[in-house]
Amino acid sequence: MAYRSAVLLPALLLAVAVVVASAAAGDGRWREEQARDRVPRVPGQAFNTSFAQYAGYVTVSEQRGAALFYWFFEAEKDPGSKPLVLWLNGGPGCSSIAFGLGEEVGPFHVNADGKGVHVNPYSWNKVANLLFLDSPVGVGYSYSNTSDDALKNGDARTATDSLAFLLKWLERFPQYKEREFYLTGESYAGHYVPQLAQAIKRHHEATGDKSINLKGYMVGNALTDDFHDHYGIFQFMWTTGLISDQTYKLLNVFCDYESFVHSSPQCDKIMDIASTEAGNIDSYSIFTPTCHASFASSKNKVMKRLHYDPCTEKHSTVYFNLAEVQKALHVNTVIGKSKWETCSEAVNTHWGDCERSVLHIYHELIQYGLRIWVFSGDTDAVIPVTSTRYSIDALKLPTITPWHAWSVDGPKGTGDSIL
């Protein structure tokens, strides 16, 4: 008996040592990966920050050699207690780095000279840990070793790749496992966000893995249901005086039942007429000026007071093509595209499967218990507030709270809550 104990004890100690060593190796690996992705500061950043930032790649398919680019900002204060939020832009084919980060909710916005950045006082990382993802492959800095991979994207594969990204990203940043997690986005992310939420739900149900603690999602001016979205767009364009009575009637005849992404030549022809009638306006903000060469030197006091710059996309194109910026963000310049673009025409033009409606996903996720917020800017003609109202109404949900004036931060800001 003593002999057996003498033999078993060293074996047991060895097994414990192996487990401890394995855990230590795993701990060291993610720490090394985080250190590799750490971005101390970006070129043209003439200010210090109180938060850490990271940027790099996560491989989502070894077989295809597909890797998605991310840029992550910890919350300004107490990141350990704040939720994790993922932002996705639409298109399909547009970069979350270009728009969501560089123009909207990110902590940095690009300067007018395209050579530096300035602080965004309204950044969402004041209240959350903020993760931006360029998805699918072929968008922004994201790439694939398979030559035609960017021409094979669609709704289903985008959701699959994004789920793979999240699971692997959480292995690199395990401190965010089981953290309250929310998905957000705009425009065509009206597909990306609920489809990814559905993929997360089904992964959880199939595996029991709770590392992604999804609590809900939020989408703005979101493509939701082709019929109701089309109907709302045409009505908005007509009531705001952008198109003629005749064109309005033709749009409802030839385009109401069309796919947003795969529309017919006849519908495309009428849409071209509508675009010509609308003239040179910014469809995403119909009452503000469009970008032109002389705007940078303009003395428009009203726009300066509102901190509005219609040329932000041009500034981003300059900045994110700078070699020093790409080096700071750990961009793969060997395999990636030679020129960075805010939106990929190739991805958009060759988009594959596209659901006509995601309303059935809303029903599934509402039953699952997710919190969902749909919001809509009232001067966006691409997916206007009318489209959002018609699509949400099609869910046929009971009204819990009657329509009412809704304000943020007291009298300083007002808005309407759609859902």
C-alpha positions as CSV (number, residue, x, y, z in Angstrom):
1,M,0.0,0.0,0.0
2,A,2.9,2.3,0.9
3,Y,4.5,1.4,-2.4
4,R,1.4,2.4,-4.4
5,S,1.2,5.7,-2.5
6,A,4.8,6.4,-3.2
7,V,4.2,5.8,-6.9
8,L,0.9,7.7,-7.2
9,L,2.0,10.8,-5.3
10,P,4.7,11.8,-7.8
11,A,2.3,11.1,-10.7
12,L,-0.4,13.2,-9.1
13,L,2.0,16.1,-8.5
14,L,3.2,15.8,-12.1
15,A,-0.4,16.0,-13.4
16,V,-1.1,19.1,-11.2
17,A,2.1,20.7,-12.5
18,V,1.1,20.0,-16.1
19,V,-2.3,21.6,-15.5
20,V,-0.8,24.6,-13.8
21,A,1.8,25.0,-16.6
22,S,-0.9,24.7,-19.3
23,A,-3.1,27.4,-17.6
24,A,0.0,29.6,-17.2
25,A,0.8,29.2,-20.9
26,G,-2.8,30.0,-21.9
27,D,-2.7,33.1,-19.6
28,G,0.6,34.2,-21.1
29,R,-0.7,33.7,-24.7
30,W,-3.6,36.1,-24.4
31,R,-1.5,38.6,-22.6
32,E,1.1,38.5,-25.4
33,E,-1.7,38.9,-28.0
34,Q,-3.1,41.9,-26.2
35,A,0.3,43.5,-25.9
36,R,0.9,42.9,-29.6
37,D,-2.4,44.6,-30.5
38,R,-1.9,47.5,-28.1
39,V,-1.9,50.9,-29.8
40,P,-0.1,53.5,-27.6
41,R,-1.3,56.4,-29.7
42,V,-2.1,57.0,-33.4
43,P,-0.4,59.4,-35.8
44,G,-1.6,63.0,-35.4
45,Q,-2.9,62.4,-31.9
46,A,-1.8,65.5,-30.1
47,F,-3.5,64.6,-26.8
48,N,-3.4,62.0,-24.1
49,T,-6.2,59.6,-23.2
50,S,-7.2,57.8,-20.1
51,F,-8.2,54.6,-21.8
52,A,-6.4,51.8,-23.6
53,Q,-6.9,51.0,-27.3
54,Y,-6.1,47.9,-29.4
55,A,-6.2,47.1,-33.1
56,G,-5.4,44.1,-35.2
57,Y,-6.8,40.9,-36.9
58,V,-8.7,37.8,-35.9
59,T,-8.6,34.9,-38.3
60,V,-12.2,33.7,-38.9
61,S,-11.4,30.9,-41.4
62,E,-8.1,29.1,-41.6
63,Q,-9.2,27.4,-44.8
64,R,-10.0,30.7,-46.7
65,G,-7.3,32.6,-44.9
66,A,-9.9,35.2,-43.9
67,A,-9.1,37.7,-41.2
68,L,-11.3,40.5,-39.9
69,F,-9.9,43.8,-38.7
70,Y,-11.0,45.3,-35.4
71,W,-10.3,48.5,-33.3
72,F,-11.2,48.4,-29.7
73,F,-11.4,51.1,-27.1
74,E,-11.8,50.5,-23.4
75,A,-14.2,52.7,-21.5
76,E,-12.8,56.0,-20.3
77,K,-13.5,55.2,-16.7
78,D,-13.8,51.9,-14.8
79,P,-13.8,49.6,-17.9
80,G,-14.1,46.5,-15.7
81,S,-17.7,47.5,-14.7
82,K,-18.9,48.7,-18.2
83,P,-20.6,46.6,-20.9
84,L,-19.0,45.6,-24.1
85,V,-20.6,47.1,-27.3
86,L,-19.9,46.0,-30.9
87,W,-20.5,48.5,-33.7
88,L,-21.2,47.4,-37.3
89,N,-21.7,49.6,-40.3
90,G,-23.7,48.6,-43.3
91,G,-23.4,49.0,-47.1
92,P,-23.1,46.2,-47.6
93,G,-19.4,46.8,-47.9
94,C,-18.8,49.9,-45.8
95,S,-16.2,50.2,-43.0
96,S,-17.1,50.6,-39.4
97,I,-13.7,52.2,-38.9
98,A,-14.5,54.8,-41.5
99,F,-18.0,55.7,-40.4
100,G,-19.0,54.4,-36.9
101,L,-15.6,55.2,-35.5
102,G,-14.2,58.0,-37.6
103,E,-17.3,60.1,-38.0
104,E,-19.9,59.1,-35.4
105,V,-19.6,57.3,-32.1
106,G,-15.8,56.6,-31.8
107,P,-13.5,58.5,-29.4
108,F,-11.5,60.0,-32.3
109,H,-12.6,61.8,-35.4
110,V,-10.3,62.6,-38.3
111,N,-9.1,66.2,-38.8
112,A,-10.0,68.1,-41.9
113,D,-6.4,67.9,-43.2
114,G,-6.5,64.1,-43.0
115,K,-3.3,64.0,-41.0
116,G,-4.5,63.7,-37.5
117,V,-7.4,63.1,-35.1
118,H,-9.3,65.1,-32.5
119,V,-11.4,64.1,-29.5
120,N,-15.1,63.3,-30.0
121,P,-16.8,64.6,-26.9
122,Y,-19.8,62.4,-27.6
123,S,-17.9,59.1,-27.8
124,W,-19.8,56.0,-26.7
125,N,-16.7,54.8,-24.8
126,K,-17.7,57.2,-22.1
127,V,-20.2,54.6,-21.0
128,A,-19.1,51.3,-22.6
129,N,-16.1,49.4,-23.9
130,L,-16.4,50.0,-27.6
131,L,-15.4,47.5,-30.3
132,F,-15.5,48.3,-34.1
133,L,-15.3,45.5,-36.7
134,D,-14.8,45.7,-40.4
135,S,-17.0,43.0,-41.8
136,P,-17.2,41.0,-44.1
137,V,-13.8,40.3,-45.7
138,G,-12.9,42.8,-48.4
139,V,-14.2,45.7,-46.3
140,G,-11.7,48.3,-44.9
141,Y,-8.6,46.5,-43.7
142,S,-10.2,43.1,-43.5
143,Y,-8.8,40.6,-46.1
144,S,-8.7,37.0,-47.3
145,N,-5.9,34.9,-48.8
146,T,-8.5,33.5,-51.3
147,S,-8.4,35.8,-54.3
148,D,-12.2,36.0,-55.0
149,D,-13.4,35.6,-51.4
150,A,-14.6,39.3,-51.3
151,L,-16.9,38.5,-54.2
152,K,-18.7,35.7,-52.3
153,N,-20.1,37.5,-49.3
154,G,-23.7,37.5,-48.3
155,D,-25.9,37.7,-45.2
156,A,-25.3,34.1,-44.0
157,R,-21.5,34.0,-44.3
158,T,-21.2,37.5,-42.7
159,A,-23.1,36.3,-39.6
160,T,-21.0,33.1,-39.4
161,D,-17.7,35.0,-39.8
162,S,-18.7,37.6,-37.3
163,L,-19.6,35.0,-34.7
164,A,-16.3,33.3,-35.3
165,F,-14.6,36.7,-34.8
166,L,-16.4,37.3,-31.5
167,L,-15.6,33.8,-30.0
168,K,-11.9,34.1,-30.9
169,W,-11.7,37.8,-29.9
170,L,-12.9,36.8,-26.4
171,E,-10.1,34.2,-26.2
172,R,-7.7,37.1,-26.8
173,F,-9.6,39.4,-24.3
174,P,-10.9,36.9,-21.8
175,Q,-11.7,39.6,-19.2
176,Y,-14.8,40.4,-21.4
177,K,-16.1,36.9,-21.3
178,E,-19.7,36.8,-19.8
179,R,-19.6,40.6,-19.7
180,E,-22.9,42.3,-20.6
181,F,-22.8,42.5,-24.4
182,Y,-24.7,44.6,-26.9
183,L,-24.7,44.8,-30.7
184,T,-25.2,48.1,-32.5
185,G,-25.1,49.4,-36.0
186,E,-26.9,51.3,-38.8
187,S,-28.2,51.0,-42.3
188,Y,-27.5,47.6,-43.8
189,A,-26.4,46.6,-40.3
190,G,-30.2,46.3,-39.9
191,H,-29.4,42.8,-41.3
192,Y,-26.0,42.2,-39.8
193,V,-27.0,43.0,-36.2
194,P,-30.2,40.8,-35.8
195,Q,-28.6,38.0,-37.9
196,L,-25.5,38.0,-35.7
197,A,-27.7,38.1,-32.6
198,Q,-29.6,35.1,-33.9
199,A,-26.3,33.3,-34.6
200,I,-25.1,34.0,-31.0
201,K,-28.4,32.7,-29.6
202,R,-28.3,29.5,-31.6
203,H,-24.6,29.0,-30.7
204,H,-25.5,29.3,-27.0
205,E,-28.4,26.9,-27.4
206,A,-26.3,24.3,-29.3
207,T,-23.2,24.4,-27.1
208,G,-24.1,25.9,-23.7
209,D,-21.2,28.3,-24.2
210,K,-22.1,31.5,-22.3
211,S,-18.9,33.5,-23.0
212,I,-21.0,35.9,-25.2
213,N,-23.4,37.4,-22.7
214,L,-25.8,39.0,-25.2
215,K,-28.3,41.2,-23.6
216,G,-29.7,43.1,-26.6
217,Y,-29.1,45.2,-29.7
218,M,-29.7,48.6,-31.1
219,V,-30.0,49.7,-34.8
220,G,-30.4,53.0,-36.4
221,N,-32.1,53.9,-39.7
222,A,-31.9,50.2,-40.3
223,L,-32.8,48.1,-43.3
224,T,-35.5,45.8,-41.8
225,D,-38.1,44.7,-44.3
226,D,-37.8,45.4,-48.0
227,F,-41.5,46.1,-48.7
228,H,-42.2,48.4,-45.8
229,D,-38.8,50.1,-46.1
230,H,-39.3,50.8,-49.8
231,Y,-42.8,52.1,-49.1
232,G,-41.5,54.5,-46.4
233,I,-38.6,55.7,-48.5
234,F,-40.8,56.7,-51.4
235,Q,-43.3,58.4,-49.2
236,F,-40.5,60.3,-47.4
237,M,-38.9,61.5,-50.7
238,W,-42.3,62.6,-52.0
239,T,-43.5,64.4,-48.9
240,T,-40.2,66.3,-48.5
241,G,-40.4,67.5,-52.1
242,L,-37.5,65.5,-53.5
243,I,-39.4,63.7,-56.3
244,S,-42.3,64.4,-58.6
245,D,-45.8,62.9,-58.3
246,Q,-45.2,60.8,-61.4
247,T,-42.0,59.3,-60.1
248,Y,-43.6,58.6,-56.7
249,K,-46.3,56.6,-58.4
250,L,-43.8,54.7,-60.6
251,L,-41.7,53.8,-57.7
252,N,-44.6,52.3,-55.9
253,V,-45.6,50.4,-59.0
254,F,-42.2,49.0,-59.9
255,C,-40.1,48.9,-56.7
256,D,-42.3,48.3,-53.7
257,Y,-41.9,44.5,-53.9
258,E,-38.3,44.6,-55.0
259,S,-35.2,43.5,-53.1
260,F,-33.0,46.3,-51.8
261,V,-29.8,44.6,-53.0
262,H,-31.0,42.7,-56.0
263,S,-33.5,45.0,-57.7
264,S,-34.8,44.7,-61.2
265,P,-33.5,46.8,-64.1
266,Q,-36.9,48.5,-64.4
267,C,-36.8,49.5,-60.7
268,D,-33.2,50.7,-61.1
269,K,-34.3,52.9,-64.0
270,I,-37.0,54.6,-61.9
271,M,-34.6,55.0,-59.0
272,D,-32.1,56.7,-61.3
273,I,-34.9,59.2,-62.3
274,A,-35.7,59.8,-58.6
275,S,-32.0,60.5,-57.9
276,T,-31.8,63.0,-60.7
277,E,-34.9,64.8,-59.5
278,A,-33.6,65.0,-56.0
279,G,-30.4,66.6,-57.2
280,N,-27.1,67.1,-55.5
281,I,-28.1,66.5,-51.9
282,D,-26.7,64.3,-49.1
283,S,-29.2,61.5,-48.9
284,Y,-28.1,60.7,-45.4
285,S,-28.8,64.3,-44.2
286,I,-31.0,66.1,-46.7
287,F,-31.0,69.5,-45.1
288,T,-27.3,69.9,-44.6
289,P,-24.8,70.9,-47.4
290,T,-22.9,68.3,-49.4
291,C,-19.1,68.2,-49.6
292,H,-17.4,70.3,-52.2
293,A,-13.9,71.5,-52.8
294,S,-14.3,74.9,-51.2
295,F,-16.2,73.8,-48.1
296,A,-12.9,73.3,-46.1
297,S,-12.3,77.1,-46.4
298,S,-15.9,78.0,-46.0
299,K,-16.9,80.6,-43.4
300,N,-20.3,79.2,-42.8
301,K,-20.8,80.1,-39.2
302,V,-23.9,78.1,-38.7
303,M,-22.2,74.8,-39.8
304,K,-19.1,75.6,-37.7
305,R,-21.3,76.3,-34.7
306,L,-23.0,72.9,-35.1
307,H,-19.6,71.2,-35.6
308,Y,-20.8,69.8,-38.8
309,D,-18.5,68.8,-41.6
310,P,-19.9,67.1,-44.7
311,C,-16.5,66.1,-45.9
312,T,-15.6,63.7,-43.2
313,E,-15.5,60.7,-45.5
314,K,-12.8,62.4,-47.6
315,H,-10.8,63.2,-44.5
316,S,-10.9,59.5,-43.4
317,T,-9.8,58.3,-46.9
318,V,-6.7,60.4,-46.6
319,Y,-5.9,59.4,-43.0
320,F,-6.4,55.7,-43.2
321,N,-4.3,55.4,-46.3
322,L,-1.3,56.9,-44.5
323,A,1.5,54.4,-44.1
324,E,2.2,55.5,-40.6
325,V,-1.4,55.1,-39.6
326,Q,-1.5,51.6,-41.0
327,K,1.7,50.7,-39.2
328,A,0.3,52.0,-35.9
329,L,-2.9,50.0,-36.3
330,H,-0.9,46.8,-37.2
331,V,-2.5,46.6,-40.6
332,N,-1.4,43.7,-42.9
333,T,-0.2,45.7,-45.9
334,V,1.3,42.7,-47.6
335,I,-2.0,40.7,-48.1
336,G,-4.5,43.5,-47.7
337,K,-5.7,45.9,-50.4
338,S,-3.3,48.4,-51.8
339,K,-5.7,51.3,-51.2
340,W,-8.0,51.6,-48.2
341,E,-11.6,52.6,-49.1
342,T,-14.5,53.7,-46.9
343,C,-16.8,51.4,-48.9
344,S,-16.0,48.5,-51.2
345,E,-17.8,48.6,-54.5
346,A,-16.7,45.0,-55.2
347,V,-18.3,43.7,-52.0
348,N,-21.5,45.7,-52.6
349,T,-21.8,44.8,-56.3
350,H,-21.3,41.0,-55.8
351,W,-23.4,40.6,-52.6
352,G,-25.0,37.2,-52.5
353,D,-27.9,36.1,-50.2
354,C,-29.9,38.9,-48.8
355,E,-33.0,38.3,-46.7
356,R,-36.1,40.2,-47.8
357,S,-37.1,40.8,-44.2
358,V,-35.6,40.2,-40.7
359,L,-38.9,40.7,-38.9
360,H,-39.1,37.0,-38.2
361,I,-35.7,37.3,-36.4
362,Y,-37.1,40.1,-34.3
363,H,-39.9,37.9,-33.1
364,E,-37.4,35.0,-32.3
365,L,-35.1,37.3,-30.3
366,I,-38.0,39.1,-28.5
367,Q,-39.1,35.7,-27.4
368,Y,-35.5,35.0,-26.3
369,G,-35.7,38.0,-24.0
370,L,-33.3,40.4,-25.7
371,R,-33.7,44.1,-25.3
372,I,-34.1,45.8,-28.7
373,W,-34.0,49.5,-29.5
374,V,-34.7,50.8,-33.0
375,F,-34.0,54.5,-33.6
376,S,-34.2,56.7,-36.6
377,G,-32.7,60.1,-37.6
378,D,-35.4,62.2,-39.1
379,T,-33.4,63.7,-42.1
380,D,-32.1,60.4,-43.5
381,A,-33.7,59.6,-46.8
382,V,-31.8,56.3,-47.4
383,I,-33.7,54.4,-44.7
384,P,-36.0,57.2,-43.3
385,V,-38.0,57.3,-40.1
386,T,-41.2,56.5,-42.2
387,S,-39.6,53.2,-43.2
388,T,-38.7,52.4,-39.6
389,R,-42.3,53.1,-38.4
390,Y,-43.9,50.9,-41.1
391,S,-41.4,48.0,-40.5
392,I,-41.9,48.1,-36.7
393,D,-45.7,48.4,-37.1
394,A,-45.5,45.2,-39.2
395,L,-44.3,43.3,-36.1
396,K,-47.8,43.8,-34.7
397,L,-46.5,44.2,-31.2
398,P,-48.8,45.5,-28.4
399,T,-48.2,49.1,-27.3
400,I,-46.9,49.2,-23.8
401,T,-46.4,53.0,-23.5
402,P,-48.2,55.5,-25.7
403,W,-46.3,57.8,-28.1
404,H,-44.9,60.7,-26.2
405,A,-42.2,63.4,-26.2
406,W,-38.9,61.8,-25.2
407,S,-35.9,63.8,-24.2
408,V,-32.3,63.1,-23.4
409,D,-30.3,65.2,-20.9
410,G,-33.2,67.4,-20.0
411,P,-34.1,70.2,-22.4
412,K,-30.8,70.0,-24.3
413,G,-31.8,67.2,-26.6
414,T,-35.1,65.7,-27.8
415,G,-35.9,62.6,-29.9
416,D,-38.6,60.0,-30.5
417,S,-38.4,56.5,-29.3
418,I,-39.7,54.1,-32.0
419,L,-39.5,50.9,-30.0
